[in-house]
Structures are given as structure tokens and as C-alpha cells.
Amino acid sequence: MTKKAVNSILTIVIASVWVVNGLYCKILGAVPRHEHIVAEILGSPHAKLIIVAIGFSEVALAVWFPSCFYV
């Protein structure tokens, strides 16, 4: 397997972890533990909003990372 193929596979794997954690765990709320942790640290009134914002950020990272657009 070439170095380019290995890099492509690893990039897809890393991006898919961000998609699962951001979309499934945080935006869709499948893992309530994340919201409980944020509520305990920052306060419960805005925990859901913060978790959804973090989820969208992780999904954005999953889209940005494979694009190879680095500043």
C-alpha cells in the first residue's frame, strides 16, 4: 500500500470519528453523558445549546480536514 493510500484511509477514519461524535453523539443527543458533563462544568441552562454547537463544530472539522485546505 502506498503512502498516499494510507494517508487517505487515515484521513477518512479521523473524519468519520468527528462525524459520529458530532452528529450522532452531540447533535442527535444519543450520548447524554456529554450534556451532563457540560452542565456540570458550565451550568445546566445552556448545556444543550453548547453541546449542539460543539457537535456542529465537529462536523465542520470532519468536512474541513479531508479538504487539505490549511492556512
Backbone hydrogen bonds, N-H to C=O, Kabsch-Sander energy under -0.5 kcal/mol:
donor,donor_aa,acceptor,acceptor_aa,energy
6,V,2,T,-2.2
7,N,3,K,-2.5
8,S,4,K,-2.1
9,I,5,A,-2.4
10,L,6,V,-2.6
11,T,7,N,-2.3
12,I,8,S,-2.2
13,V,9,I,-2.4
14,I,10,L,-2.6
15,A,11,T,-2.4
16,S,12,I,-2.3
17,V,13,V,-1.7
18,W,14,I,-1.7
19,V,15,A,-2.1
20,V,16,S,-2.6
21,N,17,V,-2.7
22,G,18,W,-2.7
23,L,19,V,-2.8
24,Y,19,V,-0.8
24,Y,20,V,-0.7
25,C,20,V,-2.0
26,K,21,N,-1.1
27,I,22,G,-2.5
28,L,23,L,-2.5
30,A,24,Y,-1.8
31,V,25,C,-1.3
34,H,31,V,-1.4
35,E,31,V,-0.6
36,H,32,P,-2.1
37,I,33,R,-2.2
38,V,34,H,-2.0
39,A,35,E,-2.6
40,E,36,H,-2.1
41,I,37,I,-1.8
42,L,38,V,-3.3
43,G,38,V,-0.6
43,G,39,A,-1.2
46,H,43,G,-0.5
47,A,44,S,-1.1
50,I,46,H,-2.3
51,I,47,A,-2.5
52,V,48,K,-2.3
53,A,49,L,-2.1
54,I,50,I,-2.4
55,G,51,I,-2.4
56,F,52,V,-2.5
57,S,53,A,-2.0
58,E,54,I,-2.3
59,V,55,G,-2.1
60,A,56,F,-2.3
61,L,57,S,-2.2
62,A,58,E,-2.0
63,V,59,V,-1.4
64,W,60,A,-2.6
65,F,61,L,-3.0
67,S,63,V,-0.5
67,S,64,W,-1.0
68,C,64,W,-0.5
68,C,65,F,-1.1
69,F,64,W,-0.7
70,Y,68,C,-1.0
